[in-house]
Amino acid sequence: MLQIDPKDAESRFQMAEALSKQGKIEAAFKEYSSVVAGNENHVMARVRVGQLLLLNRMVDDAEKMAGEALAKEPNNVEAWFCWPACNRPRIITTAPSLRSSGR
């Protein structure tokens, strides 16, 4: 069995990436979350947590993770892809209906 130093954020992140690729999403989420909890500067762990939260329709939490990632790396493309996706359900539900306007 592979042993990972709990303080080594990058090793834990790589383990989470491997678990995700194997389809072990819950285990990957736990690893990504442990990286986020133990390292405030690991942007990609925040992006991955945000993506998984978004897939589980936990939009507010996903938006928070994407925002934290973008605050640290404003040009992170993956975080930007997560950010608008977080806001899409709100935009759709607040947009005026085309049917009611007679169009």
PAZA-940391 format. One record per residue (C-alpha): residue number from 1; residue in three letters; x, y, z. Coordinates in steps of 0.5 Angstrom, whole numbers, plus 500, padded with zeros to 3 digits. Layout:
N
ATOM,k,r,c1,c2,c3
ATOM,NUM,ala,X,Y,Z .
...
//
This chain:
103
ATOM,k,r,c1,c2,c3
ATOM,1,met,500,500,500 .
ATOM,2,leu,502,507,498 .
ATOM,3,gln,504,511,504 .
ATOM,4,ile,503,519,503 .
ATOM,5,asp,506,524,508 .
ATOM,6,pro,499,528,510 .
ATOM,7,lys,503,534,510 .
ATOM,8,asp,505,534,503 .
ATOM,9,ala,500,537,499 .
ATOM,10,glu,503,536,492 .
ATOM,11,ser,503,528,494 .
ATOM,12,arg,496,528,496 .
ATOM,13,phe,494,532,490 .
ATOM,14,gln,497,527,485 .
ATOM,15,met,493,522,489 .
ATOM,16,ala,487,525,489 .
ATOM,17,glu,488,526,481 .
ATOM,18,ala,489,519,480 .
ATOM,19,leu,483,517,484 .
ATOM,20,ser,479,521,480 .
ATOM,21,lys,482,518,474 .
ATOM,22,gln,480,511,477 .
ATOM,23,gly,473,514,478 .
ATOM,24,lys,474,514,485 .
ATOM,25,ile,470,520,486 .
ATOM,26,glu,469,520,493 .
ATOM,27,ala,476,518,495 .
ATOM,28,ala,478,524,491 .
ATOM,29,phe,474,529,494 .
ATOM,30,lys,477,527,501 .
ATOM,31,glu,484,528,498 .
ATOM,32,tyr,483,534,495 .
ATOM,33,ser,479,537,501 .
ATOM,34,ser,485,535,505 .
ATOM,35,val,489,539,501 .
ATOM,36,val,485,545,501 .
ATOM,37,ala,484,544,509 .
ATOM,38,gly,492,544,510 .
ATOM,39,asn,495,549,504 .
ATOM,40,glu,491,555,503 .
ATOM,41,asn,496,556,497 .
ATOM,42,his,494,550,493 .
ATOM,43,val,489,553,487 .
ATOM,44,met,488,547,483 .
ATOM,45,ala,486,543,489 .
ATOM,46,arg,481,549,490 .
ATOM,47,val,479,548,483 .
ATOM,48,arg,478,541,483 .
ATOM,49,val,473,541,490 .
ATOM,50,gly,469,547,486 .
ATOM,51,gln,468,542,480 .
ATOM,52,leu,466,536,484 .
ATOM,53,leu,461,541,489 .
ATOM,54,leu,458,544,482 .
ATOM,55,leu,457,537,480 .
ATOM,56,asn,453,535,486 .
ATOM,57,arg,449,542,485 .
ATOM,58,met,452,545,491 .
ATOM,59,val,453,551,488 .
ATOM,60,asp,454,556,493 .
ATOM,61,asp,460,552,496 .
ATOM,62,ala,463,551,489 .
ATOM,63,glu,462,558,488 .
ATOM,64,lys,466,560,494 .
ATOM,65,met,472,555,492 .
ATOM,66,ala,472,558,485 .
ATOM,67,gly,473,565,488 .
ATOM,68,glu,478,563,493 .
ATOM,69,ala,482,560,487 .
ATOM,70,leu,481,566,482 .
ATOM,71,ala,483,571,488 .
ATOM,72,lys,490,567,488 .
ATOM,73,glu,491,566,481 .
ATOM,74,pro,486,571,477 .
ATOM,75,asn,488,567,470 .
ATOM,76,asn,487,560,472 .
ATOM,77,val,482,558,466 .
ATOM,78,glu,479,552,470 .
ATOM,79,ala,477,556,475 .
ATOM,80,trp,474,561,470 .
ATOM,81,phe,470,555,467 .
ATOM,82,cys,467,553,474 .
ATOM,83,trp,466,560,476 .
ATOM,84,pro,460,562,471 .
ATOM,85,ala,458,555,471 .
ATOM,86,cys,456,556,479 .
ATOM,87,asn,452,563,477 .
ATOM,88,arg,449,560,471 .
ATOM,89,pro,443,557,475 .
ATOM,90,arg,441,563,478 .
ATOM,91,ile,442,567,471 .
ATOM,92,ile,437,562,468 .
ATOM,93,thr,432,563,474 .
ATOM,94,thr,432,570,474 .
ATOM,95,ala,432,571,466 .
ATOM,96,pro,425,574,464 .
ATOM,97,ser,421,569,460 .
ATOM,98,leu,421,570,452 .
ATOM,99,arg,414,567,452 .
ATOM,100,ser,411,572,457 .
ATOM,101,ser,414,578,453 .
ATOM,102,gly,410,576,447 .
ATOM,103,arg,417,575,443 .
//
